[in-house]
Amino acid sequence: MSIKSTNITAVAHRVPQEERWRAAGHRGGVLWFTGLSGSGKSTLAFELEHRLFAKRYNVYVLDGDNVRHGLNSDLGFSPKDRAENIRRIGEVAALFAEAGVIVLSAFISPYQRDRDMARKAAGAQFHEIYLSADVSACEQRDPKGLYKKAREGKIPDFTGISAPYEAPAAAELVVDTANESIEACVEKLMAYVDEKFGFTQG
């Protein structure tokens, strides 16, 4: 990526990160859900958001389809545009995390190098969550009918069919969405958040 901004200087905040987190009652962070289309990213992210909010977590979902309606509406699905899509979301998610929000990022993000770029933006607050479901399992679900269209050649560069997906080699958490129920997957994620983000009442 070429840097086009010049004559700029970063300005330090007067509110320390730790103070923001203390006010929120928990650490900020990024749970980066990655997996094939149909692996359950949006389903789990929004259900987890609902349950965490009920427990007074400051939490927000950044969903692939939603973001492409606004912030990233100018991007397509070529490798270059996919990389820029993830770069922008990685930077936004890192800002949310610094402010004390737990960000649930639900993007296919098929390339390891792009996920590594998002990790670099958020640093130690980044948690890669791999939703492990193979093409066969996802295609059987096909909730949006995308695999059918991809097989018919109506969707070019479709991950898992005509474009690659690079599974994480060392994700912080692997969730087997092909064989586990939604409830079991959400419980596993809830336990992970409670352990890693140090929620404290009051």
trRosetta pair geometry for C-beta under 8 A, 3 or more apart (Angstrom, degrees):
i j d omega theta_ij theta_ji phi_ij phi_ji
1 84 7.9 129 -102 -98 117 81
1 87 6.8 116 -68 -130 152 163
5 8 5.3 -7 154 -4 112 140
13 16 7.7 163 99 -76 106 24
15 19 5.5 -120 -176 79 81 126
15 20 5.9 89 138 -57 115 94
16 19 4.6 95 64 2 84 103
16 20 7.3 -148 98 -6 47 84
17 20 5.7 -55 -155 33 36 112
17 21 6.4 30 152 -15 69 106
17 28 7.8 -103 -169 30 97 121
17 98 5.7 -78 -117 -159 108 76
18 21 5.7 -56 -149 39 34 110
18 22 6.2 37 152 -23 67 105
19 22 5.5 -49 -144 34 33 113
19 23 6.5 35 154 -20 63 103
20 23 5.8 -57 -154 35 30 111
20 24 6.5 25 150 -15 64 108
20 28 7.1 -9 114 -24 114 127
20 98 7.2 52 72 150 157 56
20 99 5.8 -117 -180 -162 145 35
20 100 4.3 -142 147 -43 95 115
21 24 5.6 -57 -147 39 35 110
21 26 6.7 -90 -169 102 85 29
21 27 5.1 6 -149 -111 133 45
21 28 5.9 -117 -94 -10 95 82
21 100 5.1 -175 -89 -110 47 93
22 25 7.6 42 -180 -72 30 30
23 100 6.6 -53 69 -108 90 169
24 28 6.9 82 42 -61 165 84
24 58 4.7 -81 -150 11 113 137
24 100 3.6 174 -33 173 143 125
24 101 7.5 -145 -124 -67 150 40
25 56 6.7 -7 73 128 155 111
25 57 7.9 -127 83 -107 108 47
25 58 7.8 132 43 -10 91 101
25 199 6.2 34 134 -152 94 67
25 200 5.6 -139 -169 63 81 70
25 201 7.4 25 -160 -113 130 14
25 202 7.5 137 -118 70 119 22
26 57 6.1 -25 31 -125 152 83
26 58 7.3 -175 51 26 105 88
26 100 7.7 118 73 -170 65 85
26 102 7.1 -19 108 -44 128 115
26 197 4.7 37 177 146 114 102
26 198 5.7 159 -140 80 70 66
26 199 4.3 -18 -87 -93 122 65
26 200 7.0 166 -74 14 68 66
27 100 7.9 -129 -174 -135 23 62
27 125 7.2 -155 155 -120 109 100
27 196 7.7 -95 61 135 129 68
27 197 4.8 -141 53 -153 91 67
27 198 5.4 68 -10 40 103 107
28 58 7.8 -43 -98 84 83 114
28 96 7.0 -173 -168 127 123 61
28 97 4.0 142 140 -172 107 52
28 98 6.1 -123 85 -29 153 8
28 99 6.4 120 -99 65 157 44
28 100 4.5 -122 -60 -117 111 18
28 101 5.5 37 -132 44 105 37
28 102 6.4 -155 -146 -67 49 50
28 103 7.9 37 -177 -11 89 86
28 125 6.1 3 104 -148 76 143
29 97 5.1 62 -98 -137 13 115
29 102 5.5 4 56 -121 79 74
29 103 7.2 -139 104 30 42 76
29 122 7.4 87 -155 176 54 129
29 125 4.2 -149 -118 -172 68 88
29 126 7.4 -168 -167 -68 83 20
29 127 6.2 36 162 -4 122 110
29 196 7.2 -66 43 127 176 113
29 197 5.9 -126 15 -100 132 106
30 93 4.6 71 -113 156 126 121
30 94 6.8 -39 -43 -78 138 51
30 96 7.6 104 -84 73 89 106
30 97 5.2 -67 -39 -61 84 135
30 102 7.9 175 -82 -162 24 51
30 103 4.8 -15 -113 65 69 109
30 105 6.0 9 -169 -7 97 123
30 118 7.4 -141 138 158 155 105
30 122 4.6 -75 12 -124 135 167
30 125 5.8 85 9 126 83 90
30 126 5.0 -13 64 -112 114 59
30 127 6.5 174 89 27 59 71
31 48 8.0 -78 86 122 157 155
31 102 6.8 27 -6 176 105 94
31 103 6.9 -173 30 90 66 55
31 104 5.2 -12 67 -111 110 63
31 105 6.8 175 85 22 53 75
31 127 5.1 -24 -107 75 59 110
31 129 5.4 21 -179 -15 88 133
31 189 7.6 78 -167 -157 155 108
31 193 7.4 -47 -61 -86 141 98
32 93 7.5 80 -84 156 92 168
32 105 4.8 -15 -116 65 60 119
32 107 7.7 -39 -164 41 83 97
32 109 7.2 -30 173 36 110 162
32 115 6.6 138 140 -147 146 98
32 118 6.1 122 -110 119 149 139
32 119 7.6 -91 3 -71 157 76
32 126 6.4 6 -13 -165 124 88
32 127 6.6 169 16 81 78 49
32 128 5.1 -32 69 -109 110 55
32 129 6.3 164 74 21 48 79
33 41 4.5 147 128 -139 129 91
33 44 6.8 161 -120 79 150 117
33 45 5.8 -116 2 -67 152 110
33 104 6.7 26 -14 -179 115 79
33 105 6.3 -175 25 85 74 57
33 106 4.8 -3 63 -106 126 62
33 107 7.4 132 78 29 75 50
33 129 4.9 -33 -96 79 58 111
33 131 6.0 30 -169 -25 95 114
34 41 7.5 25 -104 -99 11 128
34 107 6.9 -17 -101 83 71 68
34 108 6.8 59 -152 174 70 27
34 109 4.8 -77 -114 65 109 106
34 110 7.9 161 -168 -83 109 31
34 115 6.2 -22 -69 -97 155 136
34 128 6.6 -19 12 -164 120 90
34 129 7.1 146 18 76 69 56
34 130 5.9 -30 70 -107 90 60
34 131 7.0 -172 83 19 37 83
34 168 6.5 111 72 -37 134 113
34 171 7.8 -146 48 -104 111 128
35 39 3.3 -109 135 85 127 160
35 40 7.1 -5 84 45 150 72
35 41 5.7 -180 49 -57 103 102
35 108 7.1 -90 76 -130 36 57
35 130 6.4 119 -71 -170 92 55
35 131 3.3 -64 -36 65 156 96
35 132 7.0 -116 -115 -57 118 22
35 133 6.2 59 -177 33 127 90
35 177 7.1 57 -173 29 168 137
36 39 4.7 114 57 -39 69 114
36 108 6.7 27 -133 -135 24 101
36 131 8.0 -121 32 91 61 100
36 133 6.3 -113 45 82 109 88
36 134 7.6 54 4 -170 148 18
36 135 6.4 -163 -133 -90 167 57
36 138 4.7 -100 106 -45 126 168
36 159 6.2 -167 -132 118 73 110
36 160 4.9 54 -133 -60 122 141
36 165 5.8 -47 -83 -89 86 171
37 108 6.1 -26 -56 -88 72 124
37 138 6.3 113 86 174 57 134
37 144 7.4 -76 174 39 118 122
37 146 5.6 -57 141 77 151 145
37 147 7.3 -180 91 -55 118 87
37 158 7.7 -56 12 -173 143 93
37 159 6.3 131 -12 65 99 107
37 160 7.0 -130 28 15 90 134
38 133 7.1 -117 109 106 80 137
38 137 7.8 176 123 113 112 70
38 138 3.4 123 86 -162 120 89
38 139 7.1 140 71 -55 165 28
38 141 4.7 156 -168 75 114 118
38 142 6.0 -30 -97 -80 145 33
38 143 6.1 161 -113 9 85 89
38 144 7.7 -132 -72 19 89 90
38 146 7.7 -154 -41 49 108 112
38 147 7.2 -18 -23 -33 148 119
39 131 4.1 128 140 113 119 119
39 132 7.6 147 -157 58 124 7
39 133 4.1 173 -127 42 84 118
39 137 7.9 68 -108 97 67 110
39 138 5.6 -37 -62 -91 65 118
39 177 5.4 107 176 69 72 142
39 178 7.9 -44 -137 -56 78 78
40 43 4.8 -68 -156 53 69 116
40 44 5.0 60 146 -20 98 108
40 131 5.4 -159 60 -166 94 143
40 133 6.9 105 1 -10 102 145
40 175 7.9 -105 83 111 131 122
40 177 4.2 -150 19 -156 141 150
40 182 7.2 -166 -146 -107 130 85
40 185 6.8 4 139 129 153 171
41 44 6.5 -70 -149 41 18 100
41 45 6.0 14 161 -19 61 116
41 63 8.0 141 124 -134 102 81
41 64 7.5 43 107 -3 141 116
41 106 4.0 140 152 -157 104 96
41 107 7.3 -153 172 10 157 16
41 108 7.5 -130 -13 -73 159 49
41 131 5.9 -142 -71 6 72 153
42 45 5.7 -57 -137 38 28 111
42 46 6.1 17 169 -11 66 110
42 61 7.9 86 -140 180 64 140
42 63 5.5 58 -114 -138 98 120
42 64 7.6 -95 -67 29 106 91
42 65 7.4 -1 -86 16 143 112
42 106 5.0 123 -79 152 56 155
43 46 6.7 -68 -151 39 18 99
43 47 6.3 10 159 -10 60 115
43 182 6.5 -85 145 -125 123 122
44 47 5.8 -61 -142 43 30 107
44 48 5.8 30 160 -20 68 111
44 106 7.9 159 65 -105 81 121
44 131 7.1 177 20 -99 148 132
44 175 7.4 110 -136 118 168 160
44 177 7.3 -101 -42 -99 136 129
44 182 7.0 -155 -86 -148 79 83
44 185 5.7 -76 -110 126 126 125
44 186 6.3 -164 -142 -81 82 77
44 189 6.6 131 177 -25 114 158
45 48 5.9 -58 -145 39 25 109
45 49 6.3 30 154 -23 62 106
45 61 4.7 110 148 -127 113 119
45 63 6.6 165 91 -88 147 92
45 104 4.2 156 -151 142 95 124
45 105 7.8 -132 -122 61 139 10
45 106 4.2 -97 -22 -57 157 127
46 49 5.4 -45 -143 32 34 117
46 50 6.5 39 154 -22 62 102
46 61 5.7 -25 -83 -49 64 166
46 63 7.6 7 -57 -73 101 132
47 50 5.7 -51 -152 32 33 114
47 51 6.6 23 154 -12 65 107
47 182 6.8 92 11 171 173 113
47 186 5.3 -75 119 -100 123 134
48 51 5.9 -60 -147 41 32 105
48 52 5.9 28 159 -16 69 111
48 59 7.8 -121 126 171 83 149
48 104 6.0 152 84 -107 122 154
48 186 5.9 -163 -77 -137 77 87
48 189 5.2 -61 -106 116 132 141
48 190 7.0 -161 -133 -67 88 73
48 193 7.6 141 -173 -29 116 144
49 52 6.0 -60 -141 41 25 106
49 53 6.1 27 160 -21 63 110
49 59 5.2 -172 -136 124 71 119
49 60 7.0 53 -132 -126 123 16
49 61 4.9 -73 -57 -38 148 106
49 104 5.7 -121 -65 23 97 145
50 53 6.1 -58 -149 34 23 111
50 54 6.7 25 153 -20 59 107
51 54 5.6 -52 -152 32 34 114
51 55 6.8 22 151 -9 64 106
51 186 6.7 108 3 176 154 121
51 190 6.2 -60 118 -92 138 120
52 55 5.7 -64 -154 43 37 105
52 57 3.9 -47 167 50 96 138
52 59 4.5 62 101 -18 130 161
52 102 6.7 -92 162 73 156 140
52 190 7.4 -166 -72 -116 82 81
52 193 6.4 -59 -103 132 123 166
53 56 7.6 52 -176 -75 35 15
53 57 6.2 -86 -79 62 33 79
53 59 5.6 -119 -64 49 78 110
55 199 7.0 23 137 176 117 163
56 199 7.8 130 81 -163 90 122
56 201 7.7 85 59 -116 148 66
57 102 5.8 -23 169 22 120 132
57 193 7.3 -8 -104 159 160 136
57 197 7.7 51 -129 112 121 148
57 199 6.4 -66 -86 -103 93 131
58 100 5.7 33 74 126 148 90
58 101 5.1 -98 128 -109 101 61
58 102 6.6 130 84 10 62 79
59 101 6.7 141 -105 -170 24 78
59 102 4.5 -24 -106 67 82 99
59 103 7.8 174 -155 -80 59 23
59 104 6.6 35 -178 -16 102 106
60 96 6.4 -114 56 -157 124 142
60 101 5.5 -10 14 -179 108 132
60 102 7.7 150 22 78 60 54
60 103 6.0 -24 70 -112 83 64
60 104 7.2 -165 95 25 35 80
61 66 7.9 87 116 31 97 150
61 103 7.8 124 -111 -166 22 58
61 104 4.6 -34 -104 73 70 105
61 105 7.8 161 -159 -83 54 26
61 106 6.3 2 -167 -1 102 115
62 66 7.5 -144 -165 74 44 116
62 67 6.0 39 -177 -59 87 125
62 89 5.9 152 143 -152 142 107
62 92 6.8 136 -110 102 153 122
62 93 6.1 -109 16 -81 152 98
62 96 7.9 -162 -38 -7 123 159
62 103 6.0 7 -1 -172 111 106
62 104 7.2 172 25 81 64 50
62 105 4.8 -8 65 -112 107 71
62 106 7.0 176 88 24 55 69
62 107 7.8 -21 114 -37 95 103
63 66 4.2 72 69 14 100 113
63 67 6.5 180 79 -13 47 87
63 106 4.8 -7 -118 61 65 115
63 107 8.0 158 -165 -64 32 66
64 67 6.2 -62 -146 35 22 106
64 68 6.5 17 160 -16 61 111
64 106 6.0 -101 -12 107 86 74
64 107 4.5 127 -78 -109 105 67
64 108 6.6 44 -89 -5 162 76
65 68 5.9 -63 -151 37 30 110
65 69 7.1 36 151 -26 63 100
66 69 5.9 -54 -164 22 36 113
66 70 7.5 -9 155 13 65 105
67 70 6.5 -82 -157 53 37 86
67 71 5.2 -40 -167 49 83 110
67 72 5.2 36 139 22 93 112
67 85 7.7 118 112 -164 126 94
67 89 6.3 12 -161 -90 169 113
67 107 8.0 -29 34 -83 139 111
68 72 5.1 -51 -102 86 54 99
68 73 6.1 109 173 -90 50 51
68 75 7.0 -101 -126 65 90 95
68 85 7.5 -6 -85 -133 94 124
69 73 6.1 8 175 -83 16 106
70 73 6.0 10 -99 -31 2 110
71 88 6.4 174 148 145 119 137
71 89 8.0 124 102 -78 142 73
71 92 7.3 -13 -155 -57 166 157
72 75 4.7 -36 178 24 92 122
72 84 7.8 155 -135 115 109 90
72 85 5.1 73 -156 -123 151 83
72 88 6.0 166 -79 67 107 148
72 89 7.6 -33 -41 -49 139 96
75 81 4.2 153 -168 -169 91 106
75 82 7.9 146 165 -64 123 30
75 84 5.9 -160 -112 85 133 113
75 85 5.1 173 123 -70 160 96
76 81 4.6 114 59 41 64 173
77 81 6.2 -59 -51 81 9 123
77 82 6.2 43 -158 -63 49 97
77 156 7.6 156 82 90 119 76
77 157 5.0 163 118 97 106 126
77 158 8.0 18 147 -84 150 47
77 163 7.9 -135 151 -22 106 165
78 81 4.7 86 50 13 80 101
78 82 6.8 -141 90 -8 37 88
78 157 6.5 -116 -98 -96 41 172
79 82 5.6 -54 -142 36 29 114
79 83 6.4 32 157 -22 63 104
79 111 7.4 74 -147 -44 92 147
79 157 7.8 -135 -41 -147 66 132
79 163 7.9 -177 -70 -148 84 123
80 83 5.9 -56 -154 32 28 112
80 84 6.6 22 152 -13 63 106
81 84 5.6 -54 -146 39 37 109
81 85 6.1 47 151 -27 67 103
82 85 5.5 -50 -149 31 31 118
82 86 6.6 23 156 -12 64 105
82 109 7.9 151 175 -120 100 43
82 110 7.1 -25 176 34 148 98
82 111 7.0 109 119 5 126 118
82 114 6.9 -76 131 -78 90 166
83 86 6.1 -60 -152 40 29 105
83 87 6.2 34 150 -25 65 107
83 111 7.1 -28 -86 55 84 143
83 113 7.8 -16 -119 98 109 103
83 114 5.2 -138 -122 -96 66 116
83 117 7.8 66 -164 24 85 157
84 87 5.3 -49 -142 34 34 116
84 88 6.4 34 160 -19 66 102
85 88 6.3 -60 -156 34 24 106
85 89 6.5 13 154 -9 61 112
85 107 7.4 171 133 -151 111 140
86 89 5.7 -59 -143 43 34 108
86 90 5.9 41 157 -27 68 107
86 107 6.5 163 -100 128 85 155
86 109 5.2 102 -105 -117 128 99
86 111 7.9 -144 8 55 161 95
86 114 4.1 70 78 171 156 118
86 115 7.1 -75 -172 -70 143 46
86 117 6.7 101 119 70 108 117
86 118 5.8 -86 169 -50 96 116
87 90 5.8 -56 -148 33 26 114
87 91 6.6 22 156 -15 61 106
87 114 7.2 -93 -50 -148 70 89
87 117 5.9 -41 -100 131 76 139
87 118 7.6 -138 -104 -70 31 74
88 91 6.0 -60 -155 36 30 108
88 92 6.3 25 153 -15 67 109
89 92 5.6 -55 -143 41 35 110
89 93 5.9 36 157 -21 68 108
89 105 6.2 122 158 -147 120 125
89 107 6.3 125 88 -39 169 152
89 118 6.9 -16 93 -111 86 122
90 93 5.9 -54 -142 37 26 111
90 94 6.4 30 156 -22 61 106
90 117 5.9 -178 19 115 174 81
90 118 3.1 -137 -106 -115 118 73
90 119 7.8 -56 -144 -7 124 32
90 120 7.8 38 165 56 139 73
90 121 4.2 127 147 25 100 147
90 122 6.9 -117 -170 -23 80 95
91 94 5.8 -53 -150 32 30 113
91 95 6.8 31 152 -18 62 103
91 121 5.2 -117 -85 -148 50 146
92 95 5.8 -55 -156 33 34 111
92 96 6.6 35 149 -19 66 104
93 96 5.5 -51 -151 34 36 114
93 97 6.3 36 152 -21 67 105
93 103 4.4 -179 -147 112 88 162
93 105 5.3 -23 -97 -67 145 132
93 118 6.9 27 51 -163 135 105
93 121 7.3 94 67 102 90 127
93 122 6.2 -42 109 -70 99 125
94 97 5.7 -52 -147 35 32 113
94 98 6.4 35 154 -21 64 104
94 118 8.0 -167 -44 -168 102 64
94 121 4.1 -123 -40 141 145 95
94 122 4.2 -145 -99 -83 87 67
94 123 7.6 86 -135 8 114 80
94 125 7.4 126 -131 71 68 124
94 126 8.0 -27 -92 -68 88 99
95 98 5.8 -53 -149 34 32 112
95 99 6.5 27 153 -15 63 109
96 99 5.8 -67 -156 39 30 109
96 101 4.2 -65 172 67 90 126
96 103 4.5 95 92 -64 138 122
97 100 7.9 98 180 -31 30 10
97 101 6.4 -92 -83 67 32 71
97 102 7.6 50 -111 -109 75 32
97 103 5.8 -79 -59 4 84 112
97 122 5.5 61 32 -141 156 107
97 125 4.5 133 165 138 144 148
98 125 7.8 -158 -63 11 58 166
102 193 6.8 52 -158 -143 157 118
102 197 6.2 -10 -90 -120 127 158
105 118 7.7 -162 112 -175 167 147
108 159 5.3 158 173 28 147 167
108 165 7.3 -92 175 -115 104 111
109 114 5.7 -148 -160 101 89 117
109 115 5.2 102 151 -73 127 93
109 118 7.3 -39 -138 -5 149 146
110 114 7.9 48 60 41 49 131
110 159 4.8 -157 -74 -126 141 129
110 163 6.8 105 84 129 171 106
110 164 6.4 146 157 102 127 61
110 165 4.4 -97 -142 -116 103 64
110 166 6.1 101 160 20 67 73
111 114 4.5 79 77 6 99 106
111 115 7.1 -176 94 -6 52 84
111 164 7.9 75 -85 90 77 100
111 166 5.7 57 -128 25 37 125
112 115 5.7 -58 -149 40 37 109
112 116 6.1 41 152 -24 69 105
112 166 4.7 -84 -27 116 93 137
112 168 7.0 136 -109 -107 95 54
112 169 7.2 24 -119 -4 142 99
113 116 5.5 -51 -148 35 31 116
113 117 6.6 38 149 -25 62 101
114 117 5.5 -47 -153 28 36 115
114 118 6.8 36 148 -15 64 100
115 118 5.5 -50 -152 36 39 112
115 119 6.4 44 147 -22 66 103
115 128 6.3 65 173 -114 128 124
115 168 7.0 -88 106 -92 165 100
116 119 5.3 -49 -148 34 36 117
116 120 6.4 42 151 -25 65 100
117 120 5.6 -47 -151 29 33 114
117 121 6.8 37 149 -22 61 101
118 121 5.7 -50 -154 29 36 114
118 122 6.7 10 158 1 67 108
118 126 6.7 144 125 -132 80 135
119 122 6.4 -72 -148 49 30 93
119 123 7.7 106 163 -72 59 12
119 126 4.3 168 -131 117 64 162
119 128 7.0 -31 -81 -52 116 108
120 123 7.3 23 -170 -70 29 54
121 126 7.7 103 66 -69 69 130
122 125 4.7 -105 167 75 99 92
122 126 3.9 124 82 -61 120 95
123 126 6.5 151 67 -5 24 101
127 172 4.5 -78 -156 51 79 155
127 173 6.8 25 168 6 107 105
127 192 7.8 151 167 156 151 123
127 196 6.7 64 -83 151 150 165
128 168 5.4 155 145 -121 136 155
128 170 7.9 81 63 97 137 58
128 171 4.4 -116 109 -132 102 76
128 172 5.4 130 50 7 65 87
128 173 7.7 178 94 34 52 65
129 171 6.4 107 -117 -178 14 122
129 172 6.8 -43 -72 64 59 92
129 173 4.9 -10 -118 70 77 102
129 174 7.9 167 -163 -90 53 25
129 175 6.4 17 178 -3 97 113
129 189 7.4 41 -144 -113 147 104
130 167 6.6 68 -151 -166 135 84
130 168 4.6 -131 -73 33 128 122
130 171 3.9 -134 -13 -42 110 168
130 173 7.3 -175 28 94 69 52
130 174 4.9 -19 68 -113 105 72
130 175 7.1 173 86 25 52 68
131 175 5.4 -25 -110 71 61 102
131 177 4.7 9 -172 -4 96 133
132 167 7.6 54 -112 -144 83 125
132 174 5.4 29 -26 -174 126 100
132 175 6.6 173 16 77 83 42
132 176 5.1 -34 69 -106 111 55
132 177 6.6 152 60 21 51 76
132 178 6.5 -74 115 1 71 105
133 137 4.5 -112 -174 88 95 131
133 138 5.3 116 122 -55 113 90
133 176 7.7 116 -68 -170 71 47
133 177 4.7 -59 -46 78 119 95
133 178 4.0 151 -119 -60 78 90
134 137 5.4 96 55 12 68 99
134 138 7.1 -140 101 0 33 94
134 178 6.5 24 14 -85 73 151
135 138 5.9 -64 -145 45 30 107
135 139 5.7 29 160 -22 69 112
135 160 4.5 161 -104 -177 106 116
135 161 7.4 139 -145 -66 130 66
136 139 5.9 -57 -140 37 24 109
136 140 6.6 29 157 -23 60 104
137 140 5.9 -54 -154 29 30 113
137 141 7.0 22 151 -12 62 104
137 177 7.9 147 131 103 140 79
137 178 4.1 -70 -120 -127 173 104
138 141 5.8 -58 -156 37 36 107
138 142 7.2 91 147 -63 61 59
138 147 7.0 148 120 -61 88 138
138 160 7.0 -39 70 -178 141 173
139 142 5.6 19 -163 -54 40 106
139 147 4.4 175 -125 -178 81 167
139 160 8.0 -162 -55 132 100 134
142 145 5.9 68 156 -94 104 28
142 146 6.6 -156 -152 42 84 64
142 147 4.5 -96 -107 30 115 114
142 148 6.2 87 -177 -21 150 92
145 148 5.1 -45 -169 37 73 119
145 149 6.2 74 136 -21 83 102
146 149 5.7 -57 -151 39 36 110
146 150 6.1 38 152 -22 69 107
146 155 6.3 -2 -166 -2 81 168
146 158 6.8 174 159 -145 101 130
147 150 5.4 -53 -144 37 33 114
147 151 6.2 36 155 -21 66 104
147 158 7.7 155 -109 154 47 142
147 160 7.8 -46 -109 93 100 124
147 161 6.8 158 -139 -57 72 134
148 151 5.9 -54 -149 35 28 111
148 152 6.5 20 152 -11 62 110
149 152 5.7 -63 -150 43 32 108
149 154 4.1 -80 -173 69 87 119
149 155 4.8 71 118 -14 107 109
149 158 7.9 155 93 -79 87 154
150 153 7.7 51 180 -67 31 18
150 154 7.1 -90 -71 55 25 72
150 155 4.5 -53 -85 61 71 109
150 158 3.7 -93 -119 58 130 167
150 161 4.3 116 146 55 131 165
150 162 6.5 -154 -171 1 103 104
151 161 6.6 -114 -69 -143 60 141
153 156 7.8 21 -170 -75 61 68
155 158 4.6 69 112 -63 110 122
155 162 8.0 173 102 30 73 127
156 162 6.4 -88 -159 99 49 149
157 162 6.0 -90 -84 100 18 105
157 163 4.5 48 -165 -53 60 132
158 161 4.5 5 89 49 107 115
158 162 5.2 67 40 35 75 94
158 163 6.0 167 67 18 22 100
159 163 5.0 -52 -87 82 48 104
159 164 7.3 -25 -140 93 71 21
159 165 5.0 78 -178 -66 103 101
160 163 7.5 5 10 68 38 68
160 165 5.4 6 -69 -12 74 126
168 171 3.9 83 105 -53 147 97
171 174 5.5 114 75 -67 127 76
173 188 7.6 156 -177 146 126 107
173 189 7.6 123 134 -104 155 67
173 192 5.5 0 -90 -119 156 155
175 180 7.1 -98 178 51 77 141
175 185 5.1 79 -178 -144 123 98
175 188 6.0 157 -115 91 100 139
175 189 6.8 -3 -87 -60 144 95
176 179 4.9 -22 144 46 117 97
176 180 4.9 104 84 -8 86 108
176 185 7.8 -141 64 -93 50 99
177 180 6.4 -64 -105 54 29 91
177 185 5.8 36 -97 -96 79 150
180 184 4.3 -118 -178 88 105 126
180 185 5.1 130 108 -57 121 86
180 188 7.6 6 159 -9 162 138
181 184 4.6 96 54 7 82 101
181 185 6.9 -146 93 -5 43 87
182 185 5.7 -59 -149 38 31 111
182 186 6.2 29 155 -19 67 107
183 186 5.9 -56 -147 37 28 109
183 187 6.4 29 155 -19 64 106
184 187 5.7 -53 -148 35 31 112
184 188 6.5 34 153 -20 63 105
185 188 5.7 -55 -153 34 31 113
185 189 6.5 28 151 -15 65 107
186 189 5.6 -56 -149 39 34 110
186 190 6.2 39 152 -23 68 104
187 190 5.6 -49 -144 34 32 114
187 191 6.5 33 156 -19 63 104
188 191 5.9 -54 -151 35 29 111
188 192 6.5 31 150 -21 62 107
189 192 5.5 -53 -149 34 34 114
189 193 6.4 33 155 -18 67 103
190 193 5.9 -55 -149 36 31 108
190 194 6.3 31 154 -18 65 107
191 194 5.8 -54 -146 37 31 112
191 195 6.3 28 156 -18 64 110
192 195 5.9 -61 -150 38 28 109
192 196 6.0 2 164 -1 67 118
193 196 6.3 -69 -133 47 25 95
193 197 5.3 -16 -175 14 67 124
193 199 7.6 38 138 -25 89 121
194 197 7.2 -57 -105 46 11 88
194 199 6.2 -64 -128 25 62 116
